[in-house]
Amino acid sequence: MQKVSRFRGMAGEVTYRFMSPKTLFSALPILIIFAVLQPVISMIEDFTGLIATPVFFTTYAMMVGYFSLQALRRGDNSSFPAVVDNSKELLYFTGRYLALTSICVLPLALLVRVSIGRETLLDSAAGILIPLASIQKSSDNLPLTVLALVFLLMLTLCFIVATRAETLRDVLSRDAWGWLLSERRADLPIFYVALFGGMVVFFGIYLIPFALVFFIAFKMSAQAGIAVSGFFYLLVLAASPILLGRMCSAFVAGEDNLEHTTQDILALLGAEPSPGYHQHELDLDTDQSSPVGKKLSFDEMVAKTRALPIDALIAEIGKAETNLASRPHDPFTAVELAMLYRKAGDTEKALGTAAYAITQAIHDGYSELGISLFRGFAKERAELGLDAQTLDILGNSLLKQELMLDAGWCLHESAISVGDMPRAQKKLLHVASVAEKTEKYAEATALYNFYISAYPDTDLAQYAEQGKIRAEAAKD
């Protein structure tokens, strides 16, 4: 049975709230911003010959980012202009999005423009945006229509990835796009139905009351009627970044599966709700999920945990358990909870949560976070019970960072856990040889020693002896 994410309910709620009259007031400043930009850009274009498209595109991206970050941080549908908690986040979001579109979309746009010319491209884009007036025109040039639709699709997909990612490296990673196109692929049709359907319904709802205004304006004069109707159409278009931004944040925040209830997650971790907070705090509705705010780095979480007073520990654990119950796939929350359990002296829960956090981080593309937590639990690593696949990925990541002893342990244990002894031996010798080649002779010697003591009667024991002699000689 296909898993159903919480996003499917959140998409309906976001669309419903978008229909509020408040949206028109939020769209008005956006329309004013673009209206102010128009003559300024036209003036620059006249003097420099540069087209205005990049400026408008960047401004639009910032608008989408504003509403996306507001929804993620505060879990609400903030109006515009509200105070941005951290303007740097918005700049980083815009930079990530522009870099991503430059790589994924700009080459396609340039190819289309060179192939068919600017005027034809604009006419075709207008034909797609106004299908009732140009169905025949679009059908006459079907390849171009398909290409334009792919272009629009990629633009919105880039918004989702930029919303979820935190760094430029993240937006360009295979993990981010694998998450979107594989793990969350089933939610994409819902995303587009809610996005485009929401805009159509929004237009239809407010067209009815505005029709009376159109009628009165046209009775006054044709110019007044055209001005009022044009204002309405532009106002509806100005509302599009509001819905797009909120929908992207809902897509990211709603990835949890509905089948994973609060009790299921806590049971999986071997955790029970801590005394000091009430069970009803865990009964979260779809629109009450905790917002995904700015995540702390591992070092920041360690410092925060160390500075936490003992008398506040129970309350902090309860808060972290609640957050993890509402976002079970968030490795940052799980890492924080593991460290809190450890400070509280609950070893069993600390190990269970740490293993869950490491696995989640490694498989979701947050390898640095997973590595940091794994090394933090180095003394208890054998008790973590990590699966073979996680150990293998973790070992290879550690090897790239030249953390040879940790990498050797992980890769060796990965093969041991599935009963593949020959592979375990080869992995151990491979890491030892890499350590030797990278001039980490102390680590190489330790790995060769471990092999010799663990597998003294194997065919490769002599190879390990020779490697040990080379490493010791080079170390001296």
N, C-alpha and C positions, 0 to 999 in steps of 0.2 A: 504494500500500500504506500502511495506517495506521501511524503511528509508535507504537512501544511504549515507554512510559516505564519507568524503573527502579522506580517506585512499586509496580508490580504484583508484583514479587518481594519488595519490602520489606514490603508489606502482609501477605503470608503469614508472613514472618519475625517481624514484630511480633506477629501473632496467636499464633504458635507460642510465643513467649517469654512471652506473657501467660498461657498455660496453666500456667506454673510455679507450684508451691506458694508461692513467694515473694510472688506476687500477693495471696494471702489475708492474709499478714502486712502487706503494704503497705496493704491495704484496711482493716485493723483500726483504725489511727489515724484514718482518714477517718470510719469509723463512730462512733468515740468523739467526734470533733469535732462531728458532727451530733447525737449523743446529748446532749452537753453544751449545745449551742445550743438544743435543744428547750425545756427548762424556762425558760431565760433569755428566749427569744423569747415564750413563752406568758405569762410575767409582764409583759413589756413590752406585749404585746397586750391583756392585761386592763386595764392602766392607761391606755393610750393609744388603744386601739381600732384600732391599725395591724395589718395582717396580716403574717404572718411570711414570706410568699413572697419579697419582695425580698431579705431577708437570706440565706435559704437559696439563692436563685438566685445571689447574688453569691459566696457561699462555694463553691458548686459550680463557678462560673466560675474562681475562683482555684485550685481543685484541678486542673481541666483545664489551666489555664495553667502550673501548677507542673510537671506531667509533660511537657507539650509543650515548655517551655523547657529542661528538663533534657535531653530527648532531642535537641533541636536543638543545644544548647551542647556536650554531651559525647558525643553519638552513642551513648548507652547506654540501658538500661532501668532507671534508678535506682529504688531502693526509697524508700518514704516512711517517716519523714521524713529525707531527706538534706539537707545544707546547701545552701541556695540561694545561688548565687554572687553574685547581685545582686538584692536584694529589690525594687529600683526597677523592674527589668524586669517582675517579676510584677505590680506595681501598675499599670504602664503597660499591660500586656496586659489586665488586668481592666478598666481604664478604657476601652480601645479596644473591648473586647467589649461592655461594658454600653452604651456610646454607640451602637454599631452595632445592637444588638438593640432599643434604645429607638426607633431610627428605623425599623428594618425589621420588627420583630416586635411591639413593644408596642402600636401602634395596632390591629393585628389582634386581639391578645389582649383589649384593652379592648372592641372591637366585639363579639367573641364573648360576653364576660361580660355586657355590657349586653343583648345580644339574647336570651340563653338563661338567664342567671342563674348564680350561682356553683355551686350544688348540682348543677344539671344538667351543668355543664361538668366538675366533678370526677368525677361518675358516668361521663360519656362518656370522659374521659381514662383512668379505671380500666378501662373496658371495652376500650379499645384496648390497654392494657398487659397485660391478661389475656384474650386473645382466645378461649381455649378455653371460658371461662366466660360469654362474652357475644357470641358470633357473631351470634345473633339480634338482640340489642340494638343492635349496631353497624349491622347491615343495615337496621334500622328507621329509622335516622337517618343515611343515607349521606352527605348533604352535610356534616353535622357531623364525621363520621369523616374525610372527605377534608380538611376544613379543619384538623382536629387533626394529620393527617399532614403537611400543608404547614407547619404551625406547627413541628413537630419537625424537618422538613427544613431550614427556615430557621435554626433555632437551631444546627444542626451546621454549616451552610455559613458562618455568622458566625464560628464557632470557627476554621475553616480560614483565612478571610481575616484574622482577628485574629492568627493565628500567623504568617502570611507578612508582614503589614504591620509597619512600624516606628513609624508615627505615626498620629494620629487622621485626618489628611488622607489618608493612604494607604488606610485601611479604607473611606473614603467615596468613593474615586476610581473613575472608570469603568475605569481600567486594571486595578485589582485584581479587580473583578468580571468584566471581560472575560477576564482570565487564567483565572479559575476556571470560568466558564460557557462559554467558547469554547475556549481553548487546552487546558485540562485536563478538559474535559467528559467525554471518554471514560474518564477514571479515576474519575469519581464513582460509577458502579455498583460498581466494585471496592471503593471506600472503604466504601460502605454494606453490601455483602455481608460484607466483613471485619469491620466494626464490629458489626453485629447478629448475624451468624453466629458471630462470636467470643464474644459474650456468651451466646448459646444453648448453644454447645458447652462453654463454661466452666461454665455452670450444670449441664449434664448430667454432665460429668466428676466434679464434686465432690458431686453429689447422691448418687452411688452409695456412696462411703464414709460420707457423712453419714447415709444411710438407716439404717445400723446404730445410729448415735447417736440418731436419732429414735425408733427402736424401743425402745431401752433407756429413753429419757426418758419415753415414753408409758407404759411398763410401771411406771415409778415413780409418775407421776401425770399427769393430763391437763394440769395447769398447767405442769409441767416440759416436757412434750412440745411444748406450744404455744410456750413461751418459747424452746426450743432451735431449733425449726423456724423461728420468726420471726427469731431471730438469724441463721440461715443465709441466709434470703432477703434480709435487710437487708445482710448482708455481701457478697453477690453484687452487689446494687445499688451498694454503696459502691465496688466495683471498677470501675464503669463510667467514672468520670472518668480512671482510669489508662489504659484502652484507648483512650478518645476522645482524650486528650492525645497519646499516643504515635502514634496513627494520623494525627492532624493534622500532627505534625512529620514523619512519613514522607511524607505527601502533598506537603508543601512541599519537603523535601529530595530527593525522588525524582522531580523533574520532568524530569531529563535523559533523553534518548532512548538506548535500548540500542544503536542503530546507530552512535552516536558514540563510538567507542572512543578510548582514550588517544592512539594514534598518529594517528587521524583528526583530532583536535582540534589536536594539535601541528603536523601538516602544514598544516592550514588557516591557522594563524598563521605559517607559515614558520619554526617553531621546532623545534629538536632538543633532546632531553634534555641538560641542561648537565653538564659534567664535575663530579665531586664528589658525585654521588649515583647510586644504582644503579637500573637499569631495573626491578627487581622491585618497587620502591616504587610504581610506577605501575600495577601489576596489582591493582586494587581490586575486592574482592567487593562484593556488594550491601550487606552489613551493615557494611562497613568504610569507607563513604564518609565524608569529612571532615565533621564537624558544622558547621552554619551558625551561627557564633557572632555576638557583637555586632560589627557592621560599623563600621569607622572612617569618619569623614567624609573628604572629599577633602583638606581642609587637614591633618588628622591623618596621612593617608597620605603627603602631601608631606613633612611634618616627620619622619616615620619614615624615609622614604627618604633624606632629606638627612643624617640622623644616623647612617645605617648605615655602619660601617667598610668600607673597600674589601676587606679580607681576608675579610669575611663575606658579600660580595655574591653570589658564586657559589652558596653554600649557600642563601641567601635566594631567589635566582632558581629554584633547583631545587625548593624548597618551594612557591613560588608556581605553578610549572608543574604540579606534582603536584595542587595544589588546583584549578587551572583544569581539569585533565583530568578530575577527579572531579565538578566542578560547572561545565560549560562555559557554562551560561546565567547565571552569577553575574557581573554587571558589575563588582562591587567587586573581585573577585579579578583580573579582566582589567585593570582600571585600575592596580592595584598592580603587576602584572607589567609593564605598559607603562612605568611610571616606573622600575622596576628595570632594564629593558633600556636605557632612555635613560641612566641613570646609568652603566651598564656600557659605554656607547658603541656599542651595537649598534643603529644607526639603523634598519636594515631591519626587524628584529623589533619594535622599539619602535613604528614606524609601523603595522605590520600588527596588532599587539595593540591599539594605541590605536584604530584604526578599528573593530576588532571590539568593543572595550569601549564606544565611543561609540554604535555601532549598537544593541548590546544594551541599554544604559541608556535610550536614547531610546525604544525600542519596548516596554520593560518598565515604563515609568512612572517611571524615575529620571532625569528630565530635568535636574535640578540637577547630578547627577553627570556626565552626558554633556556638559553645557555647560561645566562646570569643566575637564574633560579636553580638550575641544575648544579652549578658550582657552589651555590650557597648551601645546598644540601649534600655536599660532597661526602661528608662522613656517613650519611645515611643512604647513599645512592643505591646500594644493593637492596634496600628495603622499599624503594620507591615502586618497584614492580612495573617499570615501563615496558611497553610491548616492543617486539622485535623491530617493527617498522620505525617507530619513534626513535629507538636507540640507534638505528642505522642512519637516519637523517641527522640526528644529533651528533653522532660520531663524525660524519663527513663534514658537518659545519665546524666542529671543533678542530678537525684536521686542517681546514682552510685557515683557521686562526692560529695554527701552529701550537695548539694546546695538546701536545702529543700524548701525555699520560691519560688525560680524560678521554681523548679520541680513541686511544687503544682500548681502554676499558669498555667504552660504549660499543665499538664495532665487534670486539671479542664477545661481549655479553649478548649482543644481537644474534650472533650465529649460535651461541650456546643455548639460548632460549628456545630455538627451533630444532635443536639436536644436530646441528651441522658442524661436527667437530673439525673436519678438514678445512672448512671455510673459516672457522674461528682461528685456527692456527695461521692460515695465510693472511688474514686480516691483521693479526698481531705483528707478524713479520713485516707486512707492508708498512704499517705505521712506524715500526722501528727503523726501517730503511729510509723512510721519508725524514724522520728525525735526524738520522745520520747525514743525509744529503743536505739538510738545512742547517747543519752544524750545531744541532741541539744534542750534543754528545752525552750529556748526563741522562737525558730522557731516553735516548737510544739505548744506553747501557742498561737502564732500569727495565726497559721493555724486553731486551734480549735476555736479561736475567730471569724475568718472569716466565718467558717462554721455556727456558732451559729447565726451570724448576717444575713447571706445569707439564711439560711434554718431553721428558728426558730421553725417552726411547723411540722417538719418531725419526723419520728420515731427515727432517729439516733441523734437528737439534745441532748437528755439526755446523750448518749454515749460521745458526744463531750464535754458536761459539765463536766462529770467525768474525761475525759482525760485532760481537762484544769486544773482541781483541782490538778490532779497528777503531771502535768508538773510544775505548779507554786510551789507546795510543794517541788518538787525535786530541782528546781532552787534555792530556798532559802536555 
